[in-house]
């Protein structure tokens, strides 16, 4: 007899997956996760929604308590893993049995493994479901075809919004709008439910209400949580697109793609922006552009540290890279930054580690969540394999050259204004002509050096200070002339200029 399901309220991704597994009749499930409390809550939620007739109770087993039903008194004689399985076999009613850290009994006891195989047969289509949870994966070969294996992904927006509601009620915080709840939940995507709970409590310690004012505390806590792993770095620096001098063609492209990206859920996959590769001369604003993309798209920015990936501190580089990409999927929507991509993701030996990472990256770029926008930067662009820069991997490949005269004037205005120096007091065209062939970083350093010079002499920055500072700097275009010409020649037919075609300067 088939039970009809209750009308389903809005379900989280994890609850929906578990419910569908149980409704398919599969009696054995293995969940890899350290979030025991979250798994218990999900199982109780699924138990309430599984059948229309009555909720399915949840029994929990641990090596220290044995089996107990819905946090009631423990069942005598069930501390031993084999005895717990015998109890499950004899149990007559529908139930979900949550076995915590049961990987150790499975690893150590052939008898337990055999009993679990017996239970697969006896629990099949009996509305009895066994769920093993553990922070480590150990699925014995004897039962791997009988068991469903799940990696519990970080909580989605539905779970996070519910957590925010619970915490707000628990701490008697005033009611907040659904829009605010979802805004705060989006800021917490990618962390565990327990970590999210601590982040919310930190925010409430700063302010007794949950609202937009809570975002800085939530983001700071998330930065600490994400950055502790070492491979993924949460970049909190905010850079507006107006702080990028020049590069008008790149800016215009971003303005157009922003609208498409915001409509991504209603568009076909082939026209949703995937990402952009920005390559060119060091010091010309590539990293600044990536930060501006994040700000312009109104998305968090995460940077993959390839040095950490290959350091060996996080296991095999291939595994560390794959895990980082999967983690980023759970943080979508977001901008993902691969800095100096040519140093970590190259074709190499197809059978070697770098070759496998490269092959995974190409596939991932095609199949990743549509809420991720990949922004990559490269300096040694001649090292980039043809497969990476062909159309379809990235939406566009831009080349950032040395700034033109109008761009140098704009960069001077930006850096003078950032330091509260009135740019109108200076002949910027004359300064820009003097700085022909300079990078944006060199122009900024000139402004900084002039400011230091003025402060040491205890006066306001003068045009003479700027020219004296400029005269002491040897630009990259002079010291690395051959390399820059090589980069320009390589990019001439392979990339789109980020700036208008020069007519001089």
VEXDREN-2710 file (C-alpha; in Angstrom, 1 decimal):
% VEXDREN-2710
k/r/px/py/pz
1/UNK/0.0/0.0/0.0
2/UNK/1.5/3.3/-1.0
3/UNK/1.1/6.3/1.3
4/UNK/0.3/9.6/-0.3
5/UNK/2.7/12.4/0.7
6/UNK/1.5/15.4/2.6
7/UNK/1.4/18.7/0.8
8/UNK/5.0/19.9/1.1
9/UNK/6.0/23.2/2.5
10/UNK/9.1/24.9/1.2
11/UNK/11.9/22.4/1.7
12/UNK/15.6/22.8/1.9
13/UNK/17.8/21.1/-0.6
14/UNK/19.1/18.6/2.0
15/UNK/15.6/17.7/3.3
16/UNK/14.3/17.2/-0.2
17/UNK/17.2/14.8/-1.1
18/UNK/16.6/12.7/2.0
19/UNK/12.9/12.6/1.6
20/UNK/13.2/11.4/-2.0
21/UNK/15.7/8.7/-0.9
22/UNK/13.3/7.4/1.8
23/UNK/10.3/7.5/-0.5
24/UNK/12.3/5.4/-3.1
25/UNK/12.4/2.7/-0.4
26/UNK/16.2/2.7/0.1
27/UNK/16.8/1.5/3.7
28/UNK/20.5/2.4/4.1
29/UNK/22.0/5.9/3.8
30/UNK/25.5/7.1/4.7
31/UNK/25.9/10.8/5.2
32/UNK/29.4/12.3/5.5
33/UNK/29.2/15.4/7.7
34/UNK/30.4/16.6/11.1
35/UNK/27.0/18.4/11.5
36/UNK/25.3/15.8/13.7
37/UNK/22.7/18.3/15.1
38/UNK/21.8/19.4/11.7
39/UNK/21.4/15.9/10.4
40/UNK/19.1/15.1/13.4
41/UNK/17.0/18.1/12.7
42/UNK/16.8/17.2/9.0
43/UNK/15.7/13.7/9.8
44/UNK/13.0/14.9/12.1
45/UNK/11.8/17.3/9.5
46/UNK/11.7/14.5/6.9
47/UNK/10.0/12.2/9.3
48/UNK/7.2/14.6/9.8
49/UNK/6.7/15.0/6.0
50/UNK/7.3/11.5/4.8
51/UNK/3.8/10.0/5.1
52/UNK/0.4/11.5/5.3
53/UNK/-0.9/9.1/8.1
54/UNK/1.6/9.8/10.9
55/UNK/5.0/11.3/11.6
56/UNK/7.9/8.8/11.5
57/UNK/9.9/8.9/14.8
58/UNK/13.6/9.3/14.8
59/UNK/15.8/7.0/16.9
60/UNK/19.4/8.1/17.6
61/UNK/22.4/5.8/18.4
62/UNK/25.8/6.8/19.8
63/UNK/28.5/4.7/21.5
64/UNK/28.0/6.6/24.8
65/UNK/24.2/6.5/25.0
66/UNK/22.9/3.6/22.9
67/UNK/19.5/4.0/21.1
68/UNK/17.0/6.6/22.2
69/UNK/13.8/7.8/20.6
70/UNK/13.4/11.5/19.9
71/UNK/15.8/12.5/22.8
72/UNK/13.8/10.4/25.3
73/UNK/15.3/7.8/27.7
74/UNK/17.9/5.5/26.1
75/UNK/16.8/1.9/25.3
76/UNK/18.6/-0.6/27.6
77/UNK/21.0/-3.0/26.0
78/UNK/21.7/-1.1/22.9
79/UNK/25.1/0.4/23.6
80/UNK/26.8/-2.4/21.7
81/UNK/26.6/-1.8/17.9
82/UNK/25.5/-5.3/17.2
83/UNK/22.8/-5.1/19.8
84/UNK/21.6/-1.8/18.3
85/UNK/21.3/-3.5/14.9
86/UNK/19.4/-6.4/16.5
87/UNK/17.0/-3.9/18.1
88/UNK/16.4/-2.3/14.7
89/UNK/15.7/-5.7/13.1
90/UNK/13.1/-6.5/15.8
91/UNK/11.4/-3.1/15.7
92/UNK/8.0/-3.5/14.1
93/UNK/6.9/0.1/13.3
94/UNK/8.1/2.7/10.9
95/UNK/11.2/4.6/12.1
96/UNK/14.3/6.4/11.1
97/UNK/17.5/5.2/12.9
98/UNK/20.3/7.7/13.0
99/UNK/23.6/6.0/13.9
100/UNK/26.3/8.4/14.8
101/UNK/30.0/7.6/14.0
102/UNK/29.0/4.1/13.0
103/UNK/32.0/4.0/10.6
104/UNK/34.2/2.6/13.5
105/UNK/32.0/-0.4/14.2
106/UNK/31.8/-1.0/10.4
107/UNK/35.6/-0.8/10.1
108/UNK/36.4/-3.1/13.1
109/UNK/33.7/-5.8/13.0
110/UNK/32.9/-8.2/10.2
111/UNK/29.9/-9.3/12.3
112/UNK/28.4/-5.7/12.2
113/UNK/29.0/-5.5/8.5
114/UNK/27.2/-8.8/8.0
115/UNK/24.3/-7.7/10.2
116/UNK/23.9/-4.5/8.3
117/UNK/23.6/-6.5/5.1
118/UNK/20.9/-8.6/6.7
119/UNK/19.1/-5.4/7.7
120/UNK/19.1/-4.2/4.1
121/UNK/16.9/-7.2/3.2
122/UNK/14.7/-7.0/6.3
123/UNK/14.1/-3.2/6.3
124/UNK/13.4/-3.0/2.5
125/UNK/9.9/-1.7/1.9
126/UNK/9.2/-1.8/5.7
127/UNK/9.3/1.9/6.3
128/UNK/12.4/1.5/8.4
129/UNK/15.4/3.7/7.4
130/UNK/19.0/3.5/8.7
131/UNK/21.1/6.6/8.4
132/UNK/24.8/6.4/9.3
133/UNK/26.5/9.8/9.8
134/UNK/30.2/10.4/10.2
135/UNK/32.8/13.1/9.5
136/UNK/34.9/10.5/7.6
137/UNK/34.0/8.3/4.7
138/UNK/34.1/4.5/5.3
139/UNK/31.7/2.4/3.2
140/UNK/32.7/-1.3/3.3
141/UNK/33.0/-3.0/0.0
142/UNK/30.4/-5.6/1.1
143/UNK/27.6/-3.0/1.4
144/UNK/28.6/-0.2/-1.0
145/UNK/26.0/-1.3/-3.6
146/UNK/23.3/-1.4/-1.0
147/UNK/23.9/2.0/0.6
148/UNK/23.3/5.5/-0.6
149/UNK/26.3/7.8/0.0
150/UNK/25.8/11.5/0.5
151/UNK/28.2/14.4/1.1
152/UNK/26.1/16.9/3.1
153/UNK/26.6/20.2/1.4
154/UNK/26.5/23.5/3.4
155/UNK/23.0/24.8/4.2
156/UNK/21.1/26.5/1.5
157/UNK/19.1/29.8/1.8
158/UNK/16.0/28.0/3.2
159/UNK/17.9/26.4/6.1
160/UNK/19.8/29.7/6.8
161/UNK/16.7/31.8/6.8
162/UNK/15.0/29.4/9.2
163/UNK/18.1/29.6/11.5
164/UNK/17.9/33.4/11.4
165/UNK/14.2/33.2/12.4
166/UNK/15.0/30.8/15.3
167/UNK/17.9/32.9/16.6
168/UNK/16.0/36.1/16.4
169/UNK/13.1/34.6/18.4
170/UNK/15.5/33.0/20.9
171/UNK/17.2/36.3/21.6
172/UNK/14.0/38.3/21.5
173/UNK/15.2/40.3/18.6
174/UNK/12.5/42.3/16.8
175/UNK/10.8/40.8/13.8
176/UNK/12.6/41.5/10.5
177/UNK/11.3/41.4/6.9
178/UNK/11.7/38.4/4.6
179/UNK/13.9/40.5/2.3
180/UNK/16.3/41.3/5.2
181/UNK/16.4/37.7/6.3
182/UNK/17.3/36.5/2.8
183/UNK/19.9/39.3/2.5
184/UNK/21.6/38.1/5.7
185/UNK/21.2/34.5/4.7
186/UNK/23.0/35.1/1.4
187/UNK/25.9/36.6/3.4
188/UNK/26.2/33.3/5.3
189/UNK/26.2/30.9/2.4
190/UNK/29.0/28.4/2.4
191/UNK/29.4/28.0/6.1
192/UNK/28.0/25.2/8.3
193/UNK/24.8/25.7/10.2
194/UNK/26.7/25.8/13.5
195/UNK/29.1/28.4/12.2
196/UNK/26.2/30.4/10.9
197/UNK/24.6/30.3/14.3
198/UNK/27.8/31.7/15.9
199/UNK/28.0/34.4/13.3
200/UNK/24.4/35.5/13.9
201/UNK/25.1/35.6/17.7
202/UNK/28.2/37.7/17.1
203/UNK/26.1/40.1/15.0
204/UNK/23.4/40.3/17.7
205/UNK/26.2/41.0/20.3
206/UNK/27.1/44.1/18.3
207/UNK/23.5/45.1/17.7
208/UNK/20.4/43.8/19.4
209/UNK/18.4/43.8/16.1
210/UNK/18.9/41.8/12.9
211/UNK/19.0/44.1/9.9
212/UNK/21.4/45.6/7.3
213/UNK/23.5/46.9/10.2
214/UNK/24.3/43.2/11.0
215/UNK/26.0/42.6/7.7
216/UNK/29.5/43.8/8.6
217/UNK/29.7/41.5/11.7
218/UNK/28.3/38.6/9.7
219/UNK/30.8/39.2/6.8
220/UNK/33.7/39.5/9.2
221/UNK/32.9/36.3/10.9
222/UNK/32.5/34.6/7.5
223/UNK/35.9/36.0/6.4
224/UNK/37.5/34.3/9.4
225/UNK/35.7/31.0/8.8
226/UNK/36.4/30.9/5.1
227/UNK/40.0/32.1/5.3
228/UNK/41.0/29.6/8.0
229/UNK/41.1/26.8/5.4
230/UNK/43.9/28.5/3.5
231/UNK/42.8/27.6/-0.1
232/UNK/39.8/29.9/-0.4
233/UNK/40.2/33.6/0.6
234/UNK/37.2/35.8/1.2
235/UNK/38.1/39.3/-0.2
236/UNK/36.2/41.9/1.8
237/UNK/37.8/45.0/0.0
238/UNK/35.2/47.0/-1.8
239/UNK/36.3/48.7/-5.0
240/UNK/33.8/50.6/-7.1
241/UNK/34.1/50.5/-10.9
242/UNK/34.7/54.3/-10.7
243/UNK/38.0/53.7/-8.9
244/UNK/39.4/51.9/-12.0
245/UNK/41.1/54.5/-14.3
246/UNK/40.5/54.0/-18.0
247/UNK/39.8/50.5/-19.5
248/UNK/36.5/51.8/-20.9
249/UNK/35.9/48.9/-23.2
250/UNK/36.2/46.4/-20.3
251/UNK/33.9/48.6/-18.1
252/UNK/31.3/48.8/-20.9
253/UNK/31.4/45.0/-21.3
254/UNK/30.8/44.6/-17.5
255/UNK/27.9/47.0/-17.6
256/UNK/26.2/44.9/-20.2
257/UNK/27.0/41.5/-18.6
258/UNK/25.8/42.6/-15.2
259/UNK/22.2/42.8/-16.5
260/UNK/22.4/39.4/-18.0
261/UNK/24.0/37.9/-14.9
262/UNK/21.2/39.3/-12.7
263/UNK/18.6/37.7/-15.0
264/UNK/20.5/34.3/-15.0
265/UNK/17.6/32.3/-13.6
266/UNK/15.3/33.3/-16.5
267/UNK/17.9/32.9/-19.3
268/UNK/19.2/29.9/-21.2
269/UNK/22.5/28.6/-19.9
270/UNK/24.4/29.5/-23.1
271/UNK/23.9/33.3/-22.7
272/UNK/24.4/33.5/-18.9
273/UNK/27.8/35.1/-18.3
274/UNK/30.4/32.5/-17.2
275/UNK/33.4/34.7/-16.6
276/UNK/36.2/36.9/-18.0
277/UNK/40.0/36.5/-18.3
278/UNK/42.0/39.7/-17.9
279/UNK/45.6/39.4/-18.9
280/UNK/48.3/41.9/-19.5
281/UNK/51.2/43.9/-18.1
282/UNK/51.8/43.7/-14.3
283/UNK/50.7/46.8/-12.4
284/UNK/48.0/48.0/-14.9
285/UNK/45.0/47.3/-12.7
286/UNK/44.0/43.6/-13.4
287/UNK/43.4/42.8/-9.7
288/UNK/41.6/46.1/-9.2
289/UNK/39.3/45.2/-12.1
290/UNK/38.4/41.9/-10.4
291/UNK/37.5/43.6/-7.2
292/UNK/35.4/46.1/-9.1
293/UNK/33.6/43.3/-10.9
294/UNK/32.5/41.9/-7.5
295/UNK/31.3/45.3/-6.3
296/UNK/29.6/46.1/-9.6
297/UNK/27.8/42.7/-9.7
298/UNK/26.9/43.2/-6.0
299/UNK/28.4/39.7/-5.2
300/UNK/31.0/38.4/-2.6
301/UNK/34.5/37.8/-4.0
302/UNK/36.5/34.6/-3.3
303/UNK/40.0/34.1/-4.3
304/UNK/41.5/30.6/-5.0
305/UNK/45.1/30.5/-3.7
306/UNK/46.9/28.1/-6.0
307/UNK/50.1/28.3/-3.9
308/UNK/48.1/26.8/-1.0
309/UNK/46.6/24.2/-3.3
310/UNK/50.1/22.9/-4.3
311/UNK/51.6/23.4/-0.8
312/UNK/50.6/19.9/0.3
313/UNK/49.1/21.3/3.6
314/UNK/45.6/20.4/2.4
315/UNK/46.3/16.9/1.0
316/UNK/46.8/16.1/-2.6
317/UNK/46.7/19.2/-4.8
318/UNK/44.1/17.7/-7.1
319/UNK/41.8/16.8/-4.3
320/UNK/42.3/20.2/-2.6
321/UNK/41.5/22.0/-5.8
322/UNK/38.4/19.9/-6.6
323/UNK/37.1/20.4/-3.0
324/UNK/37.6/24.2/-3.3
325/UNK/35.6/24.4/-6.5
326/UNK/32.8/22.3/-4.9
327/UNK/32.8/24.6/-1.9
328/UNK/32.5/27.6/-4.1
329/UNK/29.4/26.0/-5.7
330/UNK/27.8/26.2/-2.3
331/UNK/28.6/29.9/-2.0
332/UNK/26.9/30.9/-5.2
333/UNK/26.1/33.5/-6.3
334/UNK/29.6/34.9/-6.1
335/UNK/32.6/36.0/-8.1
336/UNK/35.5/33.5/-8.1
337/UNK/39.0/35.0/-8.6
338/UNK/41.8/32.8/-10.0
339/UNK/44.8/35.1/-9.6
340/UNK/47.9/34.5/-11.9
341/UNK/46.0/31.5/-13.3
342/UNK/48.9/30.6/-15.6
343/UNK/51.0/29.7/-12.5
344/UNK/48.7/27.0/-11.2
345/UNK/46.3/25.8/-13.9
346/UNK/48.3/24.7/-17.0
347/UNK/47.9/21.8/-19.3
348/UNK/51.2/20.1/-18.4
349/UNK/51.5/16.3/-18.7
350/UNK/48.0/15.1/-19.4
351/UNK/48.6/12.2/-17.0
352/UNK/50.2/14.3/-14.3
353/UNK/48.7/16.2/-11.5
354/UNK/48.7/19.6/-13.2
355/UNK/47.2/18.1/-16.3
356/UNK/44.4/16.5/-14.3
357/UNK/43.7/19.8/-12.5
358/UNK/43.6/21.6/-15.8
359/UNK/41.2/19.0/-17.3
360/UNK/38.9/19.3/-14.3
361/UNK/39.0/23.1/-14.5
362/UNK/37.9/23.1/-18.1
363/UNK/35.0/20.8/-17.4
364/UNK/34.1/22.7/-14.3
365/UNK/34.0/26.0/-16.2
366/UNK/31.4/24.4/-18.6
367/UNK/29.3/22.8/-15.9
368/UNK/29.6/25.0/-12.8
369/UNK/26.6/26.6/-11.1
370/UNK/25.2/29.5/-13.2
371/UNK/25.5/31.7/-10.0
372/UNK/29.3/31.7/-10.2
373/UNK/31.2/34.3/-12.3
374/UNK/34.8/33.3/-12.8
375/UNK/37.3/36.2/-13.1
376/UNK/40.9/35.2/-13.9
377/UNK/44.0/37.3/-14.2
378/UNK/47.3/36.4/-15.9
379/UNK/50.7/38.1/-16.3
380/UNK/52.7/35.5/-18.2
381/UNK/50.1/35.2/-20.9
382/UNK/52.3/33.1/-23.2
383/UNK/52.1/30.3/-20.7
384/UNK/48.3/30.0/-21.1
385/UNK/47.3/27.0/-23.1
386/UNK/45.1/27.5/-26.2
387/UNK/42.2/25.4/-24.6
388/UNK/41.9/28.0/-21.9
389/UNK/41.6/31.1/-24.0
390/UNK/39.3/29.8/-26.7
391/UNK/35.8/31.1/-27.0
392/UNK/33.4/29.2/-24.7
393/UNK/35.7/28.9/-21.7
394/UNK/35.5/32.6/-20.8
395/UNK/33.0/35.0/-22.3
396/UNK/35.8/37.3/-23.2
397/UNK/39.6/37.6/-23.0
398/UNK/40.8/41.2/-22.4
399/UNK/44.3/42.6/-22.7
400/UNK/45.2/45.4/-20.3
401/UNK/48.0/47.5/-21.8
402/UNK/50.0/50.4/-20.4
403/UNK/47.5/53.3/-19.8
404/UNK/47.0/55.9/-22.5
405/UNK/47.5/59.6/-21.8
406/UNK/43.8/60.2/-21.0
407/UNK/43.8/57.2/-18.7
408/UNK/46.9/58.4/-16.9
409/UNK/45.2/61.7/-16.2
410/UNK/42.2/59.8/-14.8
411/UNK/44.4/57.5/-12.7
412/UNK/46.2/60.6/-11.3
413/UNK/42.8/62.2/-10.4
414/UNK/41.7/59.0/-8.6
415/UNK/44.8/58.6/-6.5
416/UNK/45.0/62.3/-5.7
417/UNK/41.4/62.4/-4.7
418/UNK/41.7/59.2/-2.6
419/UNK/44.3/61.1/-0.5
420/UNK/42.2/64.3/-0.4
421/UNK/44.5/66.2/-2.6
422/UNK/42.9/68.8/-4.9
423/UNK/43.8/67.6/-8.5
424/UNK/42.7/70.9/-10.0
425/UNK/45.9/72.5/-8.6
426/UNK/48.1/70.5/-10.9
427/UNK/48.9/70.4/-14.6
428/UNK/47.8/66.8/-15.0
429/UNK/48.3/66.7/-18.8
430/UNK/51.9/67.7/-18.3
431/UNK/52.4/65.1/-15.6
432/UNK/50.6/62.5/-17.7
433/UNK/53.0/63.2/-20.7
434/UNK/56.0/62.9/-18.3
435/UNK/54.6/59.5/-17.2
436/UNK/54.3/58.0/-20.7
437/UNK/54.7/54.2/-20.6
438/UNK/54.0/54.1/-16.8
439/UNK/51.7/51.5/-15.2
440/UNK/48.8/52.5/-12.9
441/UNK/50.7/51.1/-9.9
442/UNK/53.7/53.3/-10.8
443/UNK/51.5/56.4/-11.0
444/UNK/50.0/55.6/-7.6
445/UNK/53.4/55.1/-6.1
446/UNK/54.5/58.5/-7.4
447/UNK/51.5/60.1/-5.7
448/UNK/52.4/58.3/-2.4
449/UNK/56.1/59.3/-2.7
450/UNK/55.1/62.9/-3.3
451/UNK/52.8/62.9/-0.3
452/UNK/55.5/61.4/1.9
453/UNK/57.9/64.1/0.7
454/UNK/55.4/66.9/1.5
455/UNK/54.6/65.5/5.0
456/UNK/58.3/65.3/5.9
457/UNK/58.7/69.0/4.9
458/UNK/55.4/69.8/6.6
459/UNK/53.6/71.4/3.6
460/UNK/50.8/70.5/1.2
461/UNK/51.7/68.4/-1.9
462/UNK/52.9/70.6/-4.8
463/UNK/53.4/69.9/-8.4
464/UNK/57.2/70.0/-7.8
465/UNK/56.8/67.2/-5.3
466/UNK/55.0/65.1/-7.9
467/UNK/57.7/65.7/-10.6
468/UNK/60.6/65.1/-8.2
469/UNK/59.0/61.8/-7.1
470/UNK/58.3/60.8/-10.7
471/UNK/61.9/61.6/-11.7
472/UNK/63.2/59.1/-9.1
473/UNK/61.1/56.2/-10.5
474/UNK/62.4/53.9/-13.2
475/UNK/59.2/52.6/-15.0
476/UNK/58.7/48.9/-15.9
477/UNK/58.4/49.9/-19.5
478/UNK/62.1/50.8/-19.4
479/UNK/63.4/47.9/-17.3
480/UNK/61.3/45.2/-19.0
481/UNK/60.9/46.7/-22.5
482/UNK/61.6/43.4/-24.3
483/UNK/59.1/41.4/-22.1
484/UNK/56.4/44.0/-22.5
485/UNK/56.8/44.1/-26.3
486/UNK/56.6/40.2/-26.2
487/UNK/53.4/40.4/-24.2
488/UNK/51.8/42.9/-26.6
489/UNK/52.8/40.9/-29.6
490/UNK/51.3/37.7/-28.1
491/UNK/48.0/39.4/-27.2
492/UNK/47.6/41.3/-30.4
493/UNK/45.4/38.6/-32.1
494/UNK/44.4/36.7/-29.1
495/UNK/42.6/39.2/-26.9
496/UNK/40.3/42.2/-26.9
497/UNK/41.9/45.5/-25.8
498/UNK/40.5/46.7/-22.5
499/UNK/41.1/50.3/-23.6
500/UNK/40.2/52.0/-26.8
501/UNK/42.7/51.7/-29.7
502/UNK/45.4/54.3/-29.0
503/UNK/45.8/57.3/-31.2
504/UNK/48.9/58.4/-29.3
505/UNK/50.1/58.7/-25.7
END
